[in-house]
Amino acid sequence: VIRKNVREIQLSIRKISEKASEKEDCVRLDIGQPSFDTPQHVKEAARNFLDEKQGYTSTTGIQKLREKIAEEESMKSGVDVRPEEVMVTTGGMEAIFALFSSRLDEDDTLLVNDPSWGPYRLISAVNGNGVEQTQYFHNGELTEDVKEKAEKADMIAINSPSNPEGRVLSRDESRAIAELAEDKNCFLMTDEVYWRLTFDEEHQSPAAFNDNSALIGSVSKNHAMTGWRIGWIVDDSENIKEYAKVSRAMTAAPNKIGQLAAFEALDNSFHVGKMRDEYRKRRDYVVEQMKELGWGFTDPEGAIYAFPEVGKDSWEFAMEMIDEGVAVVPGEPFGSESDRSVRIAYGAAEMEELEKGFERLKKAV
Ligand SMILES: Cc1ncc(COP(=O)(O)O)c(C=O)c1O
């Protein structure tokens, strides 16, 4: 018998990608991954690394990568991170799974922002923990609802820059959410997989203001390496040993060649600036277009997404737009107030494609 938790999972967004892949000449703004391929120097390094023996690595990852990640995370958060406080995982996804399954029992509750990335709920469903969702901020201040819901929560998830809105927390907001978690005795998970992709202000890690927290990282988006499946989790070394038990049960270790490639990407990351500049151009274009369309939206300040309100049921809109030759993701699965919004992954399409997509949107709307 399939467990009820699993049976009831609806991978609803698949309907969009299935329909879009059947449509000829469809501009794909639905896929949450960079249009860029992995940088050449990373591929080149990986080719050379292939000459090494490709055996298992330690569950927590190869030492030189853990050292490199510790260096980057220390620089980013301003908190001294040591290599034994890092576990390399099979994407940020496994890091989040390891964290939830190590910390959240069936009667425990994870608090997520409204809207937020669907897999926090997907992973919770598989793990069996409860989820509450509410908007964390309004006009730069914590909402009354998040303060109330945090009372009963066991873990608070924060994600900046965010998927789907592209929202970047200010320093004050980062501090506020970190302090709320501390006040309410909640563990804080800070998902920073897009941290290098901010266009206006620098990323500020909430982990800098909270010791009882774990940080999630990944090379997927920042380095255009989604297919390599390398991410990590940062926490105290004692906690890392516990998370490693889950990782041991799931994958034994992340793939070695991916870890070696990730090392090169972090060690030699000049490519990030070029990609960020290009995303910024696309962001500026998308903002201008969304204004012309009269759509309301939260300012996209980072990551690779915009999340406008389109004034229509999000599923209907997304399905109709595929017929017009442009695919976006319905907002409904992201949150309770998002059923008239759609996610536009402008990072997934080159400028020319993006322009073609918006021409079609404008014609159809
Ligand atoms: C907010 C967020 N966190 C984590 C991930 C996980 O990425 P990966 O498993 O590719 O590292 C994603 C990917 O879409 C994401 O959008």
The ligand as a MOL file (V3000), in Angstrom:
LIG
                    3D

  0  0  0     0  0            999 V3000
M  V30 BEGIN CTAB
M  V30 COUNTS 16 16 0 0 0
M  V30 BEGIN ATOM
M  V30 1 C 14.3640 28.1020 -3.1830 0
M  V30 2 C 15.0710 26.8880 -3.6410 0
M  V30 3 N 15.7500 26.1560 -2.7440 0
M  V30 4 C 16.4080 25.0390 -3.0930 0
M  V30 5 C 16.4170 24.6000 -4.3930 0
M  V30 6 C 17.1440 23.3160 -4.6660 0
M  V30 7 O 18.0320 23.3500 -5.6900 0
M  V30 8 P 19.0400 22.1510 -5.9810 0
M  V30 9 O 18.4980 20.8970 -5.3570 0
M  V30 10 O 19.1250 22.0750 -7.4570 0
M  V30 11 O 20.3340 22.5340 -5.3430 0
M  V30 12 C 15.7160 25.3200 -5.3740 0
M  V30 13 C 15.6250 24.8470 -6.7540 0
M  V30 14 O 14.7480 25.2240 -7.5260 0
M  V30 15 C 15.0360 26.4980 -4.9890 0
M  V30 16 O 14.3590 27.2460 -5.8700 0
M  V30 END ATOM
M  V30 BEGIN BOND
M  V30 1 1 1 2
M  V30 2 1 2 3
M  V30 3 2 2 15
M  V30 4 2 3 4
M  V30 5 1 4 5
M  V30 6 1 5 6
M  V30 7 2 5 12
M  V30 8 1 6 7
M  V30 9 1 7 8
M  V30 10 2 8 9
M  V30 11 1 8 10
M  V30 12 1 8 11
M  V30 13 1 12 13
M  V30 14 1 12 15
M  V30 15 2 13 14
M  V30 16 1 15 16
M  V30 END BOND
M  V30 END CTAB
M  END
